[in-house]
């Protein structure tokens, strides 16, 4: 059982396409035409990576809390 | 609740499309019967949503499924054949996300921006060719079609010289009428076989393009990421969606601007408004000829006061939602200075247009190049004499004769 946690945030470049909220409504929601994470800190979840990688604006950031490594977007 | 269920289903579509006009019945439904019962050309009766908020709900709420509609003859729809299974447009998360992440990286705003110099060069060359060919010229044939076909061929790794191997079949596969179901099936089969050939060629000789990336993702992955059929279908989806929509929309844009000269002159005088103009034209132009890609309710639910039973389908009309007066002031007006409100032109939710950043780049570049190099561009015939494609999912001109 890993104790790793991920931090999720949505940057201001979000255009509210709802690719994320339509894919993972338990993780992202649209508020006033912009997406926001339902919880900003989560247990590691590959579905969140897949969804973050599908953001057309690369507005979703997923950070590994222990190392500060940016998992998405890729460099 | 449930009042609309007692109204008889209305025959869909409501009438023939005239050019780019939206049938007035959509506005009536949006006002009085936002979730309307409609009898579709194939598959029986379903629901139709026309309000902006309802359209967004249907497209983003996971209780509405695309996967449930795949390969089912009894799904109410406009297309003669049902959505084939295994395609990205017939999937729900998480299967959909598994495929989408493989191609999404190639179509982010950042990656698309790397294509800008190439897109500008392609547009420049096409405009030079059109001008050299003399007037009148057919802008559809000289610019609108070759631009997106060239770009998607280069991105994906499809030889441009072989475009006749997918052009006619793409057209047939998106037909709503005028062809037999067997002809549509044959067109789908030929295109799938063509993509399978391309995949084999990429496998024999690895290449640095999107199809090469997908082949690598399948062959180097653990096998769970992408099946061979999914690889072929995904490549085909990118190829088809990557040109048919943009090609028609470029013609629709130029037609709209030139037939309402003040809009064209505004962009000639102020090319800085082009990005805003692209969004506004995406909002107002009903690119889709009708509702398409219906969603099936996976449980009983309520939508804008209407009970939708599990197993019933709801279609949305993007252009009707885009003219919702509760969201846009003077929604029928074209206004390049409109406050920015996310339109539905590229859809919404998990299936929001993968290629939207590329479409924006191509549309902006086409407009910017034309207003700069050919500000005197005009229609060579009266606007009402322009011929429109019919019986197709995507609206567009047959030809667009222009002079300068």
Interface residues (C-beta under 8 A of the other chain):
Chain A: X13 X15 X16 X17 X18 X19 X21 X22 X23 X24 X25 X30 X33 X47 X49 X50 X51 X53 X54 X55 X56 X57 X58 X73 X74
Chain B: X56 X59 X60 X61 X62 X93 X94 X96 X97 X98 X100 X101 X104 X105 X107 X108 X109 X110 X341 X342 X346 X348 X349 X350 X351 X352 X354 X356 X357
